[in-house]
């Protein structure tokens, strides 16, 4: 015959109390955050969750981020992308569906932008070395830049998305930093949707994707487009968002100075040099954050006039912040108006570029 001892009863009570605590609903929204890809991730969920469910979701989110890192990182030697960069030239390489998808997006934007977006730019990025501990001691000379430019270009890479394979035709270093983070944001969002969540915001180092509403009912998520300047962040515009992705590229956060001149970390693949024009930031609204990420980079490289012309041609919802003396001018594409509505855009105080290009 079994005998209940007091200590057993106490242990049972503690176990039940612990289970009860983990299954109690958390206050909404629940925020999960940490570090990844050399930046941060922050996921806000407005659906009802318990601590147990939140912990399980965070584990799933981290697994999705790790999978992207293992496929597309240039910072780890064992990544799928690094293996591709070291594969024999001219030989087709079978690649994962995710890597092929990102390469195909990049090639599409590269073609549409006339090479303003270029995934083979890795050699140039390494030449300029914009990392915090590897900034160049001097600007590369013209001969060195010309030699590196001769190697790169979208035509040095072939992607057969249908067959799931790709190959390098010249010895280029494929760098997906301008599209992989957007893809990771899409992937985390897709995971949350698969878990039957309806209301969330995924923020991966400033790349954003939202679903549903921030109160779980009717209030849209609200994100700020910051003033492109050094110093503390401050929003110039606040955008209401539902079921959409947002990516912003700017020239004002990562740069170095040499002989009194400021050099942006954003390189123009067509001339090998940092961009140097009035356009300071580009925000793209798109169903896919991978596409938004790539387009934002391409339009920033192109500059105010050519970038807005391409945005109109591609029917992209775009918001540009342009330097104007000591201040800023905000420009929006017609598709931006279509997305938010004329009244909301007027309230933002932006100029719509509708058939007439912005002043040079």
MIBATI-377291 format. One record per residue (C-alpha): residue number from 1; x, y, z; residue in one letter. Coordinates in nm, 2 decimals, padded with zeros to 4 digits, m for minus. Example, Ala and Ser with C-alpha at 12.3 -4.5 7.8 and 13.67 -1.06 7.14 Angstrom:
BEGIN
+-----+--------+--------+--------+------+
: pos :     px :     py :     pz : code :
+-----+--------+--------+--------+------+
:   1 :  01.23 : m00.45 :  00.78 :    A :
:   2 :  01.37 : m00.11 :  00.71 :    S :
+-----+--------+--------+--------+------+
***
This chain:
BEGIN
+-----+--------+--------+--------+------+
: pos :     px :     py :     pz : code :
+-----+--------+--------+--------+------+
:   1 :  00.00 :  00.00 :  00.00 :    X :
:   2 :  00.14 :  00.34 : m00.11 :    X :
:   3 :  00.17 :  00.61 :  00.15 :    X :
:   4 :  00.14 :  00.98 :  00.07 :    X :
:   5 :  00.42 :  01.17 :  00.25 :    X :
:   6 :  00.40 :  01.55 :  00.31 :    X :
:   7 :  00.71 :  01.62 :  00.09 :    X :
:   8 :  00.55 :  01.44 : m00.20 :    X :
:   9 :  00.24 :  01.65 : m00.17 :    X :
:  10 :  00.45 :  01.96 : m00.16 :    X :
:  11 :  00.64 :  01.85 : m00.47 :    X :
:  12 :  00.31 :  01.79 : m00.65 :    X :
:  13 :  00.18 :  02.13 : m00.56 :    X :
:  14 :  00.50 :  02.30 : m00.68 :    X :
:  15 :  00.48 :  02.11 : m01.01 :    X :
:  16 :  00.11 :  02.21 : m01.06 :    X :
:  17 :  00.19 :  02.57 : m00.97 :    X :
:  18 :  00.47 :  02.58 : m01.23 :    X :
:  19 :  00.25 :  02.43 : m01.50 :    X :
:  20 : m00.03 :  02.68 : m01.42 :    X :
:  21 :  00.21 :  02.98 : m01.44 :    X :
:  22 :  00.34 :  02.87 : m01.78 :    X :
:  23 : m00.01 :  02.82 : m01.91 :    X :
:  24 : m00.14 :  03.15 : m01.79 :    X :
:  25 : m00.22 :  03.41 : m02.08 :    X :
:  26 :  00.04 :  03.68 : m02.12 :    X :
:  27 : m00.03 :  04.05 : m02.15 :    X :
:  28 : m00.07 :  04.15 : m02.52 :    X :
:  29 :  00.13 :  04.22 : m02.73 :    X :
:  30 :  00.40 :  03.97 : m02.64 :    X :
:  31 :  00.75 :  04.07 : m02.75 :    X :
:  32 :  01.03 :  03.82 : m02.84 :    X :
:  33 :  01.37 :  03.97 : m02.91 :    X :
:  34 :  01.74 :  03.90 : m02.94 :    X :
:  35 :  02.04 :  03.93 : m03.17 :    X :
:  36 :  02.10 :  03.78 : m03.51 :    X :
:  37 :  02.29 :  03.84 : m03.83 :    X :
:  38 :  02.50 :  04.11 : m03.65 :    X :
:  39 :  02.18 :  04.30 : m03.58 :    X :
:  40 :  01.86 :  04.25 : m03.38 :    X :
:  41 :  01.53 :  04.07 : m03.42 :    X :
:  42 :  01.20 :  04.18 : m03.25 :    X :
:  43 :  00.87 :  04.00 : m03.29 :    X :
:  44 :  00.56 :  04.15 : m03.14 :    X :
:  45 :  00.25 :  03.92 : m03.13 :    X :
:  46 : m00.10 :  04.05 : m03.05 :    X :
:  47 : m00.27 :  03.70 : m03.05 :    X :
:  48 : m00.34 :  03.55 : m02.71 :    X :
:  49 : m00.04 :  03.35 : m02.59 :    X :
:  50 :  00.08 :  03.17 : m02.28 :    X :
:  51 :  00.44 :  03.17 : m02.16 :    X :
:  52 :  00.47 :  02.81 : m02.28 :    X :
:  53 :  00.34 :  02.90 : m02.63 :    X :
:  54 :  00.57 :  03.21 : m02.65 :    X :
:  55 :  00.87 :  03.00 : m02.56 :    X :
:  56 :  00.79 :  02.75 : m02.83 :    X :
:  57 :  00.74 :  03.02 : m03.08 :    X :
:  58 :  01.07 :  03.18 : m03.00 :    X :
:  59 :  01.25 :  02.85 : m03.05 :    X :
:  60 :  01.08 :  02.82 : m03.39 :    X :
:  61 :  01.18 :  03.17 : m03.48 :    X :
:  62 :  01.54 :  03.11 : m03.39 :    X :
:  63 :  01.54 :  02.79 : m03.60 :    X :
:  64 :  01.41 :  02.99 : m03.90 :    X :
:  65 :  01.68 :  03.25 : m03.86 :    X :
:  66 :  01.95 :  02.98 : m03.82 :    X :
:  67 :  01.84 :  02.81 : m04.14 :    X :
:  68 :  01.87 :  03.14 : m04.33 :    X :
:  69 :  02.21 :  03.21 : m04.18 :    X :
:  70 :  02.33 :  02.86 : m04.26 :    X :
:  71 :  02.22 :  02.91 : m04.63 :    X :
:  72 :  02.31 :  03.27 : m04.70 :    X :
:  73 :  02.58 :  03.40 : m04.46 :    X :
:  74 :  02.91 :  03.52 : m04.59 :    X :
:  75 :  03.04 :  03.53 : m04.23 :    X :
:  76 :  03.05 :  03.16 : m04.18 :    X :
:  77 :  03.27 :  02.93 : m04.39 :    X :
:  78 :  03.02 :  02.64 : m04.37 :    X :
:  79 :  02.73 :  02.83 : m04.53 :    X :
:  80 :  02.57 :  02.71 : m04.85 :    X :
:  81 :  02.64 :  03.04 : m05.01 :    X :
:  82 :  03.01 :  03.02 : m04.93 :    X :
:  83 :  03.03 :  02.67 : m05.08 :    X :
:  84 :  02.87 :  02.81 : m05.39 :    X :
:  85 :  03.13 :  03.10 : m05.40 :    X :
:  86 :  03.41 :  02.84 : m05.39 :    X :
:  87 :  03.26 :  02.60 : m05.65 :    X :
:  88 :  03.43 :  02.56 : m05.99 :    X :
:  89 :  03.35 :  02.83 : m06.24 :    X :
:  90 :  03.10 :  02.74 : m06.51 :    X :
:  91 :  02.98 :  02.43 : m06.33 :    X :
:  92 :  02.61 :  02.42 : m06.24 :    X :
:  93 :  02.55 :  02.38 : m05.86 :    X :
:  94 :  02.23 :  02.24 : m05.72 :    X :
:  95 :  02.11 :  02.47 : m05.44 :    X :
:  96 :  01.83 :  02.48 : m05.18 :    X :
:  97 :  01.49 :  02.62 : m05.28 :    X :
:  98 :  01.54 :  02.91 : m05.04 :    X :
:  99 :  01.88 :  03.01 : m05.19 :    X :
: 100 :  01.76 :  02.98 : m05.54 :    X :
: 101 :  01.46 :  03.20 : m05.46 :    X :
: 102 :  01.68 :  03.47 : m05.32 :    X :
: 103 :  01.92 :  03.45 : m05.61 :    X :
: 104 :  01.63 :  03.47 : m05.86 :    X :
: 105 :  01.49 :  03.78 : m05.69 :    X :
: 106 :  01.83 :  03.95 : m05.69 :    X :
: 107 :  01.88 :  03.87 : m06.06 :    X :
: 108 :  01.54 :  04.00 : m06.15 :    X :
: 109 :  01.60 :  04.33 : m05.97 :    X :
: 110 :  01.95 :  04.36 : m06.12 :    X :
: 111 :  01.81 :  04.33 : m06.47 :    X :
: 112 :  01.53 :  04.57 : m06.41 :    X :
: 113 :  01.76 :  04.83 : m06.25 :    X :
: 114 :  02.03 :  04.82 : m06.52 :    X :
: 115 :  02.28 :  04.68 : m06.27 :    X :
: 116 :  02.21 :  04.92 : m05.99 :    X :
: 117 :  02.15 :  04.61 : m05.78 :    X :
: 118 :  02.41 :  04.35 : m05.81 :    X :
: 119 :  02.47 :  04.04 : m05.59 :    X :
: 120 :  02.82 :  03.99 : m05.74 :    X :
: 121 :  02.94 :  04.31 : m05.57 :    X :
: 122 :  03.10 :  04.12 : m05.28 :    X :
: 123 :  03.45 :  04.18 : m05.42 :    X :
: 124 :  03.39 :  04.55 : m05.42 :    X :
: 125 :  03.24 :  04.54 : m05.07 :    X :
: 126 :  03.55 :  04.36 : m04.95 :    X :
: 127 :  03.78 :  04.61 : m05.13 :    X :
: 128 :  03.61 :  04.91 : m04.95 :    X :
: 129 :  03.58 :  04.71 : m04.62 :    X :
: 130 :  03.30 :  04.90 : m04.45 :    X :
: 131 :  03.30 :  04.69 : m04.14 :    X :
: 132 :  03.35 :  04.87 : m03.81 :    X :
: 133 :  03.70 :  04.72 : m03.76 :    X :
: 134 :  03.81 :  04.71 : m04.12 :    X :
: 135 :  03.75 :  05.05 : m04.27 :    X :
: 136 :  03.99 :  05.14 : m04.55 :    X :
: 137 :  04.29 :  05.35 : m04.46 :    X :
: 138 :  04.27 :  05.51 : m04.81 :    X :
: 139 :  04.03 :  05.52 : m05.10 :    X :
: 140 :  04.10 :  05.26 : m05.36 :    X :
: 141 :  04.27 :  05.40 : m05.67 :    X :
: 142 :  04.12 :  05.41 : m06.01 :    X :
: 143 :  04.32 :  05.12 : m06.15 :    X :
: 144 :  04.22 :  04.89 : m05.86 :    X :
: 145 :  03.86 :  04.98 : m05.89 :    X :
: 146 :  03.86 :  04.92 : m06.27 :    X :
: 147 :  04.01 :  04.58 : m06.22 :    X :
: 148 :  03.75 :  04.48 : m05.97 :    X :
: 149 :  03.47 :  04.62 : m06.18 :    X :
: 150 :  03.58 :  04.41 : m06.48 :    X :
: 151 :  03.52 :  04.10 : m06.27 :    X :
: 152 :  03.17 :  04.17 : m06.13 :    X :
: 153 :  02.83 :  04.21 : m06.30 :    X :
: 154 :  02.49 :  04.03 : m06.31 :    X :
: 155 :  02.61 :  03.86 : m06.63 :    X :
: 156 :  02.87 :  03.67 : m06.43 :    X :
: 157 :  02.60 :  03.47 : m06.26 :    X :
: 158 :  02.33 :  03.24 : m06.40 :    X :
: 159 :  02.03 :  03.12 : m06.21 :    X :
: 160 :  01.80 :  02.84 : m06.34 :    X :
: 161 :  01.52 :  02.87 : m06.09 :    X :
: 162 :  01.31 :  02.60 : m06.25 :    X :
: 163 :  01.59 :  02.34 : m06.23 :    X :
: 164 :  01.71 :  02.47 : m05.89 :    X :
: 165 :  02.07 :  02.54 : m05.99 :    X :
: 166 :  02.31 :  02.83 : m06.04 :    X :
: 167 :  02.66 :  02.89 : m06.16 :    X :
: 168 :  02.93 :  03.16 : m06.15 :    X :
: 169 :  03.08 :  03.23 : m06.49 :    X :
: 170 :  03.35 :  03.46 : m06.35 :    X :
: 171 :  03.53 :  03.45 : m06.02 :    X :
: 172 :  03.29 :  03.68 : m05.84 :    X :
: 173 :  03.20 :  03.68 : m05.47 :    X :
: 174 :  02.82 :  03.66 : m05.44 :    X :
: 175 :  02.69 :  03.87 : m05.14 :    X :
: 176 :  02.33 :  03.85 : m05.05 :    X :
: 177 :  02.33 :  04.11 : m04.77 :    X :
: 178 :  02.09 :  04.34 : m04.96 :    X :
: 179 :  01.82 :  04.08 : m04.99 :    X :
: 180 :  01.88 :  03.79 : m04.74 :    X :
: 181 :  01.76 :  03.99 : m04.44 :    X :
: 182 :  01.44 :  04.06 : m04.62 :    X :
: 183 :  01.40 :  03.70 : m04.70 :    X :
: 184 :  01.46 :  03.60 : m04.34 :    X :
: 185 :  01.19 :  03.85 : m04.23 :    X :
: 186 :  00.95 :  03.68 : m04.48 :    X :
: 187 :  01.04 :  03.34 : m04.35 :    X :
: 188 :  00.98 :  03.43 : m03.99 :    X :
: 189 :  00.64 :  03.58 : m04.08 :    X :
: 190 :  00.55 :  03.27 : m04.28 :    X :
: 191 :  00.64 :  03.05 : m03.98 :    X :
: 192 :  00.41 :  03.26 : m03.75 :    X :
: 193 :  00.13 :  03.23 : m04.00 :    X :
: 194 :  00.18 :  02.85 : m04.01 :    X :
: 195 :  00.14 :  02.86 : m03.63 :    X :
: 196 : m00.21 :  03.01 : m03.69 :    X :
: 197 : m00.12 :  03.35 : m03.56 :    X :
: 198 : m00.31 :  03.64 : m03.72 :    X :
: 199 : m00.16 :  03.96 : m03.56 :    X :
: 200 :  00.21 :  04.01 : m03.55 :    X :
: 201 :  00.50 :  04.24 : m03.64 :    X :
: 202 :  00.84 :  04.11 : m03.74 :    X :
: 203 :  01.13 :  04.35 : m03.72 :    X :
: 204 :  01.47 :  04.22 : m03.83 :    X :
: 205 :  01.72 :  04.49 : m03.81 :    X :
: 206 :  01.47 :  04.74 : m03.96 :    X :
: 207 :  01.32 :  04.51 : m04.22 :    X :
: 208 :  00.96 :  04.47 : m04.13 :    X :
: 209 :  00.66 :  04.26 : m04.20 :    X :
: 210 :  00.32 :  04.28 : m04.04 :    X :
: 211 :  00.00 :  04.08 : m04.03 :    X :
: 212 : m00.34 :  04.18 : m03.88 :    X :
: 213 : m00.36 :  04.45 : m03.62 :    X :
: 214 : m00.15 :  04.57 : m03.32 :    X :
: 215 : m00.45 :  04.54 : m03.08 :    X :
: 216 : m00.57 :  04.21 : m03.23 :    X :
: 217 : m00.88 :  04.38 : m03.36 :    X :
: 218 : m00.88 :  04.69 : m03.58 :    X :
: 219 : m00.58 :  04.92 : m03.50 :    X :
: 220 : m00.31 :  04.91 : m03.77 :    X :
: 221 :  00.06 :  04.86 : m03.69 :    X :
: 222 :  00.24 :  05.19 : m03.70 :    X :
: 223 :  00.60 :  05.22 : m03.80 :    X :
: 224 :  00.82 :  05.53 : m03.82 :    X :
: 225 :  01.03 :  05.63 : m04.12 :    X :
: 226 :  01.33 :  05.80 : m03.95 :    X :
: 227 :  01.49 :  06.13 : m04.04 :    X :
: 228 :  01.81 :  06.04 : m04.23 :    X :
: 229 :  02.07 :  06.20 : m04.01 :    X :
: 230 :  02.33 :  06.12 : m03.75 :    X :
: 231 :  02.24 :  06.12 : m03.39 :    X :
: 232 :  01.93 :  06.00 : m03.21 :    X :
: 233 :  01.66 :  05.84 : m03.42 :    X :
: 234 :  01.34 :  06.04 : m03.48 :    X :
: 235 :  01.05 :  05.96 : m03.71 :    X :
: 236 :  00.97 :  06.19 : m03.99 :    X :
: 237 :  00.67 :  06.00 : m04.10 :    X :
: 238 :  00.45 :  05.73 : m03.93 :    X :
: 239 :  00.29 :  05.48 : m04.16 :    X :
: 240 : m00.01 :  05.26 : m04.07 :    X :
: 241 :  00.04 :  04.91 : m04.19 :    X :
: 242 : m00.17 :  04.59 : m04.23 :    X :
: 243 : m00.06 :  04.27 : m04.40 :    X :
: 244 :  00.24 :  04.41 : m04.58 :    X :
: 245 :  00.62 :  04.43 : m04.57 :    X :
: 246 :  00.85 :  04.74 : m04.55 :    X :
: 247 :  01.22 :  04.78 : m04.62 :    X :
: 248 :  01.43 :  05.10 : m04.60 :    X :
: 249 :  01.78 :  05.16 : m04.74 :    X :
: 250 :  01.97 :  05.47 : m04.64 :    X :
: 251 :  02.32 :  05.62 : m04.68 :    X :
: 252 :  02.34 :  05.79 : m04.34 :    X :
: 253 :  02.41 :  05.52 : m04.08 :    X :
: 254 :  02.71 :  05.34 : m04.20 :    X :
: 255 :  02.99 :  05.54 : m04.36 :    X :
: 256 :  03.35 :  05.66 : m04.31 :    X :
: 257 :  03.53 :  05.99 : m04.37 :    X :
: 258 :  03.86 :  06.04 : m04.55 :    X :
: 259 :  04.03 :  06.37 : m04.62 :    X :
: 260 :  03.71 :  06.56 : m04.52 :    X :
: 261 :  03.48 :  06.36 : m04.75 :    X :
: 262 :  03.21 :  06.13 : m04.64 :    X :
: 263 :  03.18 :  05.79 : m04.81 :    X :
: 264 :  02.85 :  05.59 : m04.78 :    X :
: 265 :  02.86 :  05.21 : m04.73 :    X :
: 266 :  02.61 :  05.18 : m05.02 :    X :
: 267 :  02.82 :  05.12 : m05.34 :    X :
: 268 :  02.71 :  05.18 : m05.69 :    X :
: 269 :  02.80 :  04.85 : m05.87 :    X :
: 270 :  02.82 :  05.04 : m06.20 :    X :
: 271 :  03.12 :  05.25 : m06.11 :    X :
: 272 :  03.24 :  05.08 : m05.79 :    X :
: 273 :  03.21 :  05.39 : m05.57 :    X :
: 274 :  02.99 :  05.49 : m05.28 :    X :
: 275 :  02.68 :  05.67 : m05.39 :    X :
: 276 :  02.70 :  06.05 : m05.39 :    X :
: 277 :  02.37 :  06.23 : m05.44 :    X :
: 278 :  02.08 :  06.40 : m05.27 :    X :
: 279 :  01.87 :  06.08 : m05.21 :    X :
: 280 :  01.92 :  05.98 : m04.84 :    X :
: 281 :  01.67 :  05.70 : m04.79 :    X :
: 282 :  01.42 :  05.49 : m04.98 :    X :
: 283 :  01.13 :  05.30 : m04.82 :    X :
: 284 :  00.95 :  05.04 : m05.02 :    X :
: 285 :  00.61 :  04.89 : m04.93 :    X :
: 286 :  00.57 :  04.54 : m05.09 :    X :
: 287 :  00.40 :  04.21 : m05.01 :    X :
: 288 :  00.74 :  04.05 : m04.99 :    X :
: 289 :  01.02 :  04.19 : m04.77 :    X :
: 290 :  01.29 :  04.02 : m04.98 :    X :
: 291 :  01.17 :  04.21 : m05.29 :    X :
: 292 :  01.13 :  04.53 : m05.09 :    X :
: 293 :  01.48 :  04.49 : m04.95 :    X :
: 294 :  01.63 :  04.45 : m05.30 :    X :
: 295 :  01.43 :  04.73 : m05.46 :    X :
: 296 :  01.51 :  04.97 : m05.18 :    X :
: 297 :  01.88 :  04.92 : m05.24 :    X :
: 298 :  01.85 :  04.95 : m05.62 :    X :
: 299 :  01.64 :  05.27 : m05.60 :    X :
: 300 :  01.88 :  05.42 : m05.35 :    X :
: 301 :  02.17 :  05.36 : m05.58 :    X :
: 302 :  01.99 :  05.50 : m05.88 :    X :
: 303 :  01.92 :  05.83 : m05.70 :    X :
: 304 :  01.62 :  06.06 : m05.69 :    X :
: 305 :  01.52 :  06.10 : m06.05 :    X :
: 306 :  01.61 :  05.76 : m06.20 :    X :
: 307 :  01.50 :  05.58 : m05.89 :    X :
: 308 :  01.15 :  05.74 : m05.89 :    X :
: 309 :  01.12 :  05.68 : m06.26 :    X :
: 310 :  01.19 :  05.31 : m06.21 :    X :
: 311 :  00.95 :  05.30 : m05.91 :    X :
: 312 :  00.67 :  05.44 : m06.13 :    X :
: 313 :  00.76 :  05.20 : m06.42 :    X :
: 314 :  00.75 :  04.90 : m06.18 :    X :
: 315 :  00.44 :  05.03 : m05.99 :    X :
: 316 :  00.63 :  05.02 : m05.66 :    X :
: 317 :  00.50 :  05.19 : m05.35 :    X :
: 318 :  00.79 :  05.41 : m05.26 :    X :
: 319 :  00.87 :  05.69 : m05.01 :    X :
: 320 :  01.19 :  05.88 : m05.07 :    X :
: 321 :  01.36 :  06.13 : m04.83 :    X :
: 322 :  01.58 :  06.38 : m05.03 :    X :
: 323 :  01.83 :  06.63 : m04.89 :    X :
: 324 :  01.72 :  06.99 : m04.95 :    X :
: 325 :  01.96 :  07.24 : m04.81 :    X :
: 326 :  01.95 :  07.19 : m04.43 :    X :
: 327 :  01.62 :  07.01 : m04.45 :    X :
: 328 :  01.44 :  06.72 : m04.62 :    X :
: 329 :  01.19 :  06.67 : m04.90 :    X :
: 330 :  00.96 :  06.37 : m04.90 :    X :
: 331 :  00.86 :  06.22 : m05.23 :    X :
: 332 :  00.61 :  05.94 : m05.29 :    X :
: 333 :  00.53 :  05.73 : m05.60 :    X :
: 334 :  00.17 :  05.69 : m05.74 :    X :
: 335 :  00.16 :  05.33 : m05.61 :    X :
: 336 :  00.24 :  05.47 : m05.26 :    X :
: 337 : m00.08 :  05.68 : m05.29 :    X :
: 338 : m00.28 :  05.38 : m05.42 :    X :
: 339 : m00.17 :  05.18 : m05.11 :    X :
: 340 : m00.24 :  05.43 : m04.84 :    X :
: 341 : m00.50 :  05.66 : m05.01 :    X :
: 342 : m00.48 :  06.02 : m05.11 :    X :
: 343 : m00.61 :  06.16 : m04.78 :    X :
: 344 : m00.36 :  05.97 : m04.57 :    X :
: 345 : m00.07 :  06.07 : m04.80 :    X :
: 346 : m00.17 :  06.43 : m04.79 :    X :
: 347 : m00.17 :  06.41 : m04.41 :    X :
: 348 :  00.19 :  06.28 : m04.43 :    X :
: 349 :  00.29 :  06.60 : m04.61 :    X :
: 350 :  00.48 :  06.43 : m04.90 :    X :
: 351 :  00.50 :  06.53 : m05.26 :    X :
: 352 :  00.36 :  06.28 : m05.51 :    X :
: 353 :  00.58 :  06.23 : m05.82 :    X :
: 354 :  00.30 :  06.16 : m06.06 :    X :
: 355 :  00.44 :  06.17 : m06.42 :    X :
: 356 :  00.68 :  06.45 : m06.35 :    X :
: 357 :  01.03 :  06.37 : m06.23 :    X :
: 358 :  01.17 :  06.54 : m05.93 :    X :
: 359 :  01.41 :  06.83 : m05.97 :    X :
: 360 :  01.77 :  06.74 : m06.00 :    X :
+-----+--------+--------+--------+------+
***
